[in-house]
Amino acid sequence: MEIVGIVAEFDPFHRGHTWLLRQVREAFPGCTVAVAMSGSFTQRGSAAALAKQDRAELALTGGADLVVLLPVTFACASAERFARGGVALLRRVGITVLAFGSECGDLPRLQRAADALETEDYRQRLKTELAGGVSFAAARERAVAQLIGDGAEVLRQPNDLLAVEYLRALRGTGIRPFPVRRWGAAHGSDALDGAVASASALRGLLYQGRFREATEKMPAEAGELLLSFAQAGRLPADQRRCDRAILAALRQATPEDFARLPDVSEGLEHRLYRAAQEAASPEDFCARAKTKRYAYARLRRILLCCWLGIAREDCPDEPPFLQVLAMDERGQTLLRPLRGRDGPPLIVRPAAGKKLTGPAGEQFRLENRADDLWGLCLPEPLRGGWSYLEGMRRR
């Protein structure tokens, strides 16, 4: 039996995600689907609109069997780290295939780009391009184009880029890649007139309180469930509600504090410090700190790490625990072999995480601190420690 893994955010779960899962089910009949999903904060450097447990439950309605947490130090990181963390978790549950969306859906083309990024020749060419003053993204594409010619353009598209990083993370694992061509609105599109709206467009509706309109663009069962969450006041979390608190964290940080944050190097800490002293909002901070080398997404993640209190030394090479957010009976079968096995501890009840020690305990407490700050982004703030009381979702 195949065990197919997916790394996702599902913020919120939409028809494009249903399409991905349908393609998996058709290609691998009878398979079990395991998902590594980001928690309270996402790779775009902001709060997820829905609680992680609620998003995990939505995933079960769409065909997932098991949903495990991708910890915040991987979920709010570069594409490379996001992919490596997700693959490491899914290897733990025994996946044989990794499925992922892609704008091009062309595995040989994606693989050529992934292979090029692993070479010393690429690294030397990248340094040369960066010395010319272009952005990191442009330098990366130029360096890869010099090695493979046509095909380097896959590094321009967000899902293709992430697909390339998945392929790099799969090297030497024996796990087979399964790209699925993206269907519907483009990543980040605000369009609502097509059959498939992007997660970005749906979040826009949720922020405006247009919940029923959002559900009309979602799979029927997931839409009904989301509406029940909305009626219970469980969404949307909007990080803008915490702008002053975030700005306060930035204002209190010293250059030395900024230097300790993930992805800060080359003296950027001094630019960040000046931006923090002058900025009137988090977005203003990013605009003031922006350079050709540092994209907005990277700066938003740096800003988020400052607020959440995540330093470079808080970021392990692999997730040190495996927390289950949701599962059905088929997904439960993936957990049985893990009990009593050496490796990262398995957490089924959140409260049990309080007993963790060492790196796993430190990472779990950091995760729940992030959850506490996420709770302040809701229309009615949640009390501290709320995530310890949230049970795993079953279907």
Secondary structure as GFF3:
##gff-version 3
##sequence-region A 1 395
A	DSSP	beta_strand	3	8	.	.	.	ID=ss1
A	DSSP	alpha_helix	15	27	.	.	.	ID=ss2
A	DSSP	beta_strand	32	38	.	.	.	ID=ss3
A	DSSP	alpha_helix	52	61	.	.	.	ID=ss4
A	DSSP	beta_strand	66	70	.	.	.	ID=ss5
A	DSSP	alpha_helix	72	75	.	.	.	ID=ss6
A	DSSP	alpha_helix	79	92	.	.	.	ID=ss7
A	DSSP	beta_strand	97	102	.	.	.	ID=ss8
A	DSSP	alpha_helix	107	117	.	.	.	ID=ss9
A	DSSP	alpha_helix	120	131	.	.	.	ID=ss10
A	DSSP	alpha_helix	136	148	.	.	.	ID=ss11
A	DSSP	three_ten_helix	152	156	.	.	.	ID=ss12
A	DSSP	alpha_helix	158	170	.	.	.	ID=ss13
A	DSSP	beta_strand	176	181	.	.	.	ID=ss14
A	DSSP	alpha_helix	199	207	.	.	.	ID=ss15
A	DSSP	alpha_helix	211	215	.	.	.	ID=ss16
A	DSSP	alpha_helix	220	231	.	.	.	ID=ss17
A	DSSP	three_ten_helix	239	242	.	.	.	ID=ss18
A	DSSP	alpha_helix	243	252	.	.	.	ID=ss19
A	DSSP	alpha_helix	255	259	.	.	.	ID=ss20
A	DSSP	alpha_helix	268	278	.	.	.	ID=ss21
A	DSSP	alpha_helix	282	289	.	.	.	ID=ss22
A	DSSP	alpha_helix	296	308	.	.	.	ID=ss23
A	DSSP	three_ten_helix	312	314	.	.	.	ID=ss24
A	DSSP	beta_strand	322	327	.	.	.	ID=ss25
A	DSSP	alpha_helix	329	335	.	.	.	ID=ss26
A	DSSP	three_ten_helix	336	338	.	.	.	ID=ss27
A	DSSP	beta_strand	346	347	.	.	.	ID=ss28
A	DSSP	three_ten_helix	350	355	.	.	.	ID=ss29
A	DSSP	alpha_helix	358	375	.	.	.	ID=ss30
A	DSSP	alpha_helix	386	389	.	.	.	ID=ss31
A	DSSP	beta_strand	393	394	.	.	.	ID=ss32
###
